[in-house]
Amino acid sequence: MELNFKNLFKKQMMMRKVIYSLAPLILASVYFFGWRSLILLAVVTIFGSLTEWIFEKRDNKPISEAVIVTCILYTLTLPARTPYWIAVVGIIFGIVFGKEVFGGFGKNVFNPALVARAFVYVSFPTELTTQWASASTSFPGGFAKYITSSIDVLSSSTPMLIYRGTGTLTPYLNLLWGNIAGSLGETCAILIIIAAIYLIYTKTAAWQTIAGVAVGFISLSFILNIMGVTEVPNPLFGILSGGFLFGTVFMATDPISSPKTKEGKWIYGILIGLITVVIRGYALFAGGIMFAILIGNTFAPIIDEGVKSFKKYRKQSKKVTA
């Protein structure tokens, strides 16, 4: 079958803006961890796009550019040493069961990138939680390597795992700059913050959702810290580690799987922030934000319906009193 590459992808300007915001993070992943990051992204994108194409070709529809965003987001949540076959299995699962089973683009309940990430996280815990790569600290860094050296000891693993194991806080400057072990796109807080500003400015991401997640997370973290709960780190460290910023900016704001009402976005964001703190402090998962967003996706339609019903009730009450 001959492919018309010119019309292969459905043009979606909003998705392109997300890709633009992710470009610096992709470049940073190569600098910190080596060229394997880019190869991993290419492999995931090829198989992810092919999976969607198989479903869309039945109706002679083009692939959505959203699938590229899904592939990038999913890849950037993976450790640099993730085996290629595991990454491929994950993206295929995410596209099929996180998107296509609901009817394709615009109909999915869950963020497909997170569905893929959660699947490989649970199915291959050793590869996803213990095989970390050290981050480059000086130029040319990973630009001169296929992949950086592996990490085998707890004291040099990711900030959240170090905190859980020893109670030690990674220096904040390292968290900001990103020269720490972790998933490919989640380590450099500065670039994620810049991306957030760009996405909010271009009205690509809902600032209400981002603010809501921050409010929920900071509030509960602060309360638990005052109460002396040592399992939960201080709010600033929590925000800068564990993929919190990446998940908040790029995953929670997914326009398809999040609420559509402004009030709903606040409620949804706060819910995610609260759940993240609970998972981090009391569950087996060090990060928390991934599962918190998936739980938030589950309640997004209900939240919107609740907001609409409340507005309708208030409107009717005003008419009665008038």
N, C-alpha and C positions, 0 to 999 in steps of 0.2 A: 504493500500500500504506500502510495506516494504522499509525503507530508508537505504541506504548504507552510513553511516556517514563518512566513509573513503574517499569516492569520492563525498561528498556532496558539498564541496567548491572547486572552481577552484584556484589553487595555483598561487599567484601573489606576487612576492618578493617585488615589489615597494610598494604595499599596506601594506605589513607587516612592512616595514620600517616606514611608516606613523603611524601605530599602535604603534610601539615601541616608537616613538616620543610623542605620545599622552598618553602613560601609566603614566608618572609623573603627567600630568594634571588631569587624572582620580583620582589618589591617592590624589592629592591636593584638589580636589573637595570634597572628603570624609572628609578630615581634616577640611576644611573651613565650610562645610555645613551639614555634617552628612552622615550616611549610606544610607539615602534615595536617594542620588545621584547615588550610585552604583545600587540600586534596579531599579531606573528609567532607567538607562542605559541598564540593563538586559532586562527589559520589552520592551523597544524600539527595542533592537537588535533582540529579538525573533520575534516580529511582523514584523519588517523590512525584516528579512531573510525569514520569511514565505511568505510575499508578493512577493518577488522576486522568491522564489521557485515555487509558483503557476504559474507564467508566464513561467519560464524556463522548468518546467516538461513536457510541451507540446512537446518540441523538445528534451526531454531527456538530457538537458544540466545541468551541475552543477551550483550552485550559485557562483557568483564572490565574492572574498574576499573584493572587493570594497564596497559591501553592508554593511559590518561590519564597514568600515571606515566612510561611510555615516551615519550610526546609531550613531557612537561615536561622530562625528562632530556635528550632529544635537542635540544630547542630551546635549553636552557641551555648546550649545548656549542657553539652556533653564534655567530659574530660578529654584532653588532647589524645590520650592513649586508648580511647574507646576502639575496640576492633571494628573494622569496616563492616563486617557482616552483621554485627549487633546493631550498628547504626542504621543499616539498610532495613533490617527486620523491624526496627522501631518506627521508621518513617512510613513504611508500608502499612503497618498496623494503625498508625495515627491517621493516615489519609482515609483508609477504608472504614475503620470503626469510629473515628472521631469526626468524620465529615460525610463520606459517601453514603453510609447507611441511613443518614438523615435526609438524603436527597441532594447532596452536593453543596456548592458554595451558597452561603446566605441562609442555610437551613440547619446548620449544625448547632447543637446545644452546648457542646464542650469545645474548648480551644484544641484543635487537632495537634498542635505542636506539644501541648502539655499532655495530651492523651498518649502521644508517642513517647515522651520523656518518662511519664509515670509507668508505662508498660515495661520499658527496658530497665528502669530503676528497680522495679519489683522482681522482674524476671532474671536479671543478671546483676545482683547486688555486689558481687566481688569486683567485677570489671568497672562498675559505676561508682563505687564508694572507696576503693582501696588503691586503684592503679592511677595515681596522680603524677603529673609531670611538674618539675620545678620551673619557676618563672624566670625569664631572663631579667637581668638587672642593669645591663649596660649595652650600648649600641656596638655592633649591629644586632645583637641578641639572636632571636629566632630566624632573622632574615638570612643568617649564614648556616642554618641547621635544618635538617629534616624534622627533627623533634628534639626537645630538650631532655635532659636526664630524668630518670624516674625517681620517685620518692618512696622510701620504704619504711619510714619511721613516723610515729604519730606526731612528734614534736615539730615536724616540718610539713604536715599536711595542710588542709584548708583551715581558715580561721575559726569556723564554727566547730569543726571536729577537734581542733586544738583546745578551744574553750571548754568543750564538753569533757575532754579527757583530762585536762590539767587545770582548767580555770584561768589560763593565761590569755590576755587580750593582745591581739596582733596590733602593732603600732598603726595609728590612724592614717599616717602619711602613706604607709604601704597599701592600706585599704583604698585610699583615694587614687593613688597612682596605678595600682593593679599588679605590682610585681610580687604576687603571692600565688600559691597553688590554688587551683579551683577549676571550674568549668570555663570553656573558651571565652565566652563573652560576658561573664558575670563579675570579673575581678576588678575592672577599672571603673570606679565610681564616677570619676570626673567625666568620662566620655558618656556614660549613661545619663548623667545629669544634663549635659549639653544636649543630648538627644531628646530628653524630656522637654527642655525649653523649646527646641525646634518643633517637636510634634504638637505641643500646646499652642505655639504661635501660629502654626499653619492649620490649626483646628483639626488635626489628624487624630489626636488623642484627647479624651475628655479629662480636663483638669479636676473635675469633681471626683472622678474615680481615684485618681492619684492622691488627691488631698484626703479623701475618705480613708484609703488604706493607711496613709501616714498617721491620721488622727487615731484610728483604731489601734494601730501598732504601738505608737508612742504612749498613748494613754494607759493601756494595760501593762506595757513594759515598765512604765514609771511606777504604777501602783504596786506591782509585784516586787520591784526593786526596793521600794519603801518598806514593804512588808518583810524584806530580807530573804526573798526567794532567790537562792544562788543559781538555780538552773536556768534562769533567764538573765542574759547580760543587759547592760545599760542600753537605753534606747538608741544612742548614737552608734555604738558598736553594732547593734542589731540591724540598723538601717544599712550600714556600709558593708555588711557581710552576709553570707548565706544566699546570695542571689536575690536578696530582697528588692533592691532597686531595679534589677533587670526584669523580674517578674511583675513588679508594680507598673513600670513604664510600658513594657511591651506586651505582656500577657493579660494582665487584668483589664487593660483598656481595649481589648479586642472588641470592635463594634458589633460583631455578630453574637458572641456568647455572653455579652454583658447587658445590663438594663438599658433601655432607651430613654426613660424619663430622667430628668435632672435629679429629682429627689431620690429616685431609685439608684442612681449612680453613687450618691453619697452613702446610702444604706448598704449597698453592695460592697463599696470600698471599705467601709468601717468593719463590716462582717469579715472580710478577708484579712484585714489587719489584726483583728482580735483572734481569729482562728490560727493565724501564723504564729502568734506568741504562744498559744496553748500547745500547738504541735511541737514547736521548738523546745519548749520547757518540759513537756511531759510525755511525748511520743518518742518513737525510735528514730524518727527522721530529723536530721540536724538542720536542714534548711527550712522546711515547713511551708514556704510560700507557694510551691507547686501544688500541693494537695489542697491548700487553702483556696486557691483560685478555682480549682476544679469543683470544690464544694460550693463556692460562690456561683459558679456557672449553673449548678443544679437549682439554686434558688432565684436566679436572675429573672426568669419569666414570672415567678410567683411575686417577687418584689414589685415588678412593673404592674401586675394586676392589682396588687394591694394599693399601690400609689394611685392608680386610676380610680379604683373603687372609693378610696378615701376622698379624692377630689370631687367625685360625683356626689358622694354623700354630703360633703360640705356645701356644694352648690345647691343641692335640693333643700338642705337645712336653711340656707339663707333665703331661698324663695318662700319657704313656709313662714319664717319669722317676719318677712317683709309683708 
